[in-house]
Amino acid sequence: MAVYRARPRDGVAWVTGASSGIGRAVAMELARRGYRVAATARRKGDLEDLAAAMPNIISFPGDVTDLAGMRAMVKRIERQLGPIALAFFNAGVYFIQERKGLAAEIAWRTFEVNTGGVLNCLDPLLPEMRRRRFGQIVLNASLAGYGGIPGSLAYGASKAALISLAETLKLTEERAGINVQVVNPGFVETPMTAPNDFFEMPFLMDADGAARRICDGFERGGFEITFPKRLAWSFKFACLLPYPLFFAIMRRATRRVQ
């Protein structure tokens, strides 16, 4: 069975978390590749600046934690621009207060945006893609979702949930013509990583370089889009080790965080 890969002529690309960082860079890269892009984020002014910079990016401000708002958003995008052929669910948060330990309010807010926000977008979009029998959905997770990392209690867990969600969707939606992918990037220079002064970020890349790799992955296919490979495969290997070895490696690698 051939796996669907979206093309600009098939419809619109929808990008959440598009006001800065990876989301903004991916929206611009998709626009350069010929897509009309529906860009969603809470910061209306930043979206308007983005739309002014790229004529085929259209601002659709909204909050992914608002389920009713996302249901209305999908209807509005498809009514104004046409069917959503490609969706990149990227909106996410990381609160640096996690370094101090568990705080339930911060943890729940992280899950509300990072995981709940994706569910709120999937809820109205999946039925439309099933009805049309085509679509490409991409969840932006993280290498932090592979295994436990000090200082990333809620963030890492929320991204692990996205990886599991993407795996399940891949198994359940492929027969409906929906291609599901997950992006697990390493360290990318964005406003989210800017406050990090507590551990080294190996192989740090800029958002534009990350966006090119992500969009290449949309076109190339395959379930997981991950980079840089050296970091990803090192972490994957560590997660396969017996727990005593895994914990020893992670303690050494993250000793400045603990």
C-alpha positions in Angstrom: 0.0 0.0 0.0 1.4 3.3 -1.1 1.9 5.9 1.7 0.4 9.3 1.0 2.8 12.3 0.7 1.3 15.7 0.6 1.9 18.0 -2.3 1.1 21.7 -2.6 -1.6 21.0 -5.3 -3.4 18.7 -2.8 -4.4 21.5 -0.4 -3.2 23.6 2.5 -0.4 23.1 5.0 -1.4 23.9 8.6 1.3 24.8 11.1 0.7 25.4 14.8 3.1 27.2 17.0 4.1 29.2 14.0 4.9 32.5 15.6 8.5 31.7 16.4 11.2 29.0 16.4 10.8 25.8 14.5 7.1 26.5 13.7 7.9 29.8 12.0 10.8 28.4 10.1 8.8 25.4 8.9 5.9 27.7 7.8 8.3 29.8 5.8 10.1 26.7 4.3 6.7 25.2 3.2 5.7 28.5 1.7 9.0 28.5 -0.3 8.2 25.0 -1.5 4.8 26.2 -3.0 2.3 25.6 -0.2 -0.4 27.9 1.0 0.2 27.8 4.7 -2.3 28.4 7.5 -0.2 29.6 10.4 -1.6 29.3 13.9 -0.3 30.6 17.2 -1.5 32.8 20.1 0.6 35.8 19.2 -1.5 37.5 16.6 1.1 40.3 15.9 3.9 37.9 15.2 1.6 35.9 12.8 0.7 39.1 11.0 4.4 39.9 10.6 5.0 36.4 9.3 2.2 36.7 6.8 3.5 40.1 5.6 6.9 38.5 4.9 5.5 35.6 2.9 2.4 36.3 0.8 1.3 32.6 0.7 1.2 32.4 4.6 -2.2 33.3 6.0 -2.6 34.2 9.7 -5.1 32.1 11.7 -4.4 33.1 15.4 -5.7 30.7 18.1 -4.9 28.8 21.2 -4.4 25.0 20.7 -5.6 24.4 24.3 -9.1 25.6 23.3 -10.8 22.6 21.8 -13.9 24.5 20.6 -11.5 27.1 19.1 -9.6 24.4 17.2 -12.8 22.8 15.9 -13.9 26.2 14.5 -10.3 26.8 13.2 -10.3 23.7 11.0 -13.7 24.7 9.5 -12.5 28.2 8.9 -9.2 27.2 7.3 -10.9 24.7 5.0 -13.7 27.1 4.1 -11.3 29.9 3.2 -8.3 28.0 1.8 -9.4 24.5 0.9 -8.6 21.1 2.4 -5.8 20.7 4.9 -3.4 18.2 3.2 -0.5 18.5 5.6 -0.6 19.4 9.3 2.5 20.0 11.4 1.5 20.1 15.0 4.4 22.0 16.6 3.0 24.2 19.4 4.8 23.5 22.6 6.2 24.9 25.8 9.1 24.3 28.2 9.1 26.0 31.6 12.6 26.4 33.0 11.2 26.1 36.5 11.2 22.3 35.9 14.9 22.5 36.9 13.8 23.1 40.5 11.7 19.8 40.6 8.1 18.8 40.4 5.4 21.5 40.4 2.0 20.1 39.5 0.8 23.4 38.0 3.7 23.6 35.7 3.6 20.0 34.7 -0.2 20.1 33.9 0.3 23.3 31.9 3.1 21.6 29.9 0.8 18.6 29.1 -2.1 20.9 28.4 -0.1 22.6 25.6 2.3 19.9 24.3 0.0 16.9 24.4 -3.5 18.3 24.9 -3.0 20.9 22.1 -2.2 18.1 19.6 -5.3 16.2 20.6 -7.4 19.3 20.3 -6.2 19.7 16.7 -6.5 16.1 15.8 -10.1 16.0 17.0 -11.6 18.0 14.2 -9.0 17.3 11.5 -8.9 13.5 11.5 -12.6 13.0 10.5 -12.1 15.4 7.5 -9.0 13.5 6.4 -10.7 10.2 6.8 -13.7 11.4 4.7 -11.3 12.6 1.9 -9.2 9.4 2.2 -5.9 11.4 2.2 -3.8 13.6 4.5 -0.4 13.9 6.2 -0.1 14.6 9.9 3.2 15.3 11.6 3.7 15.6 15.4 6.7 17.5 16.6 8.0 15.6 19.6 11.7 15.6 20.8 14.7 13.4 21.5 13.7 14.2 25.1 10.8 11.8 24.7 13.1 8.8 24.3 14.0 8.6 28.0 14.3 10.4 31.3 16.4 13.6 31.4 17.0 15.6 34.6 15.4 19.1 34.3 12.9 17.8 31.8 10.3 16.0 34.0 7.1 17.2 32.4 8.5 18.3 29.0 10.1 14.9 28.3 7.1 13.0 29.5 4.8 15.1 27.3 7.0 14.4 24.3 7.1 10.7 25.1 3.3 10.8 25.0 3.4 12.3 21.5 5.8 9.6 20.2 3.4 6.9 21.5 0.4 8.8 20.1 2.1 9.1 16.7 2.9 5.4 16.7 -0.7 4.4 17.4 -2.1 6.8 14.8 0.3 5.3 12.3 -1.1 1.9 12.9 -4.8 3.0 13.0 -5.0 5.6 10.3 -2.8 4.4 7.5 -5.6 2.3 5.9 -7.7 5.5 5.7 -5.0 7.1 3.5 -3.5 9.2 6.3 0.3 9.3 6.6 1.4 10.0 10.2 5.0 11.0 11.1 6.8 12.1 14.2 9.7 14.7 14.3 12.3 14.1 17.1 14.8 16.9 16.8 17.8 17.5 18.9 18.8 20.9 20.1 17.6 23.8 17.9 18.3 27.4 18.5 14.9 28.9 19.4 13.3 31.1 22.1 12.6 27.9 24.0 16.2 26.8 24.2 17.6 30.4 24.7 17.4 30.4 28.5 19.3 27.1 28.8 22.6 27.8 30.7 22.7 24.6 32.7 24.0 22.0 30.3 25.7 21.8 27.0 23.6 21.4 23.8 25.6 19.3 21.4 25.1 19.7 17.7 23.0 22.8 18.2 21.5 24.0 14.9 19.6 27.0 13.8 15.8 26.9 13.2 16.2 27.4 9.4 18.5 24.4 9.1 16.1 22.3 11.2 13.1 23.4 9.1 14.8 22.2 5.9 15.5 18.8 7.4 11.9 18.6 8.6 10.4 19.5 5.3 12.7 17.2 3.5 11.3 14.5 5.8 7.8 15.4 4.8 8.6 14.8 1.2 10.9 11.7 1.7 8.5 9.8 3.9 9.3 7.3 6.6 7.7 7.4 10.1 10.4 9.3 12.1 12.2 12.5 11.1 15.1 12.8 13.6 18.3 14.8 13.6 21.2 15.1 14.2 21.6 11.4 13.6 24.7 11.1 15.9 22.8 12.4 18.9 19.6 10.5 18.1 21.3 7.1 17.6 23.4 7.6 20.8 20.3 8.3 22.8 18.4 5.4 21.2 21.3 3.1 22.0 21.4 4.3 25.6 17.7 3.6 26.0 18.2 -0.1 25.0 20.8 -0.7 27.7 19.9 -2.2 31.1 18.7 0.4 33.5 21.9 0.5 35.7 23.9 1.4 32.6 21.4 3.8 31.3 21.2 5.7 34.6 25.0 5.8 34.8 25.3 7.3 31.3 22.6 9.8 31.8 24.0 10.9 35.2 27.3 11.5 33.6 25.9 13.3 30.6 23.6 15.6 32.6 25.6 16.0 35.8 25.3 19.8 35.6 21.5 19.6 35.8 21.3 17.4 38.8 
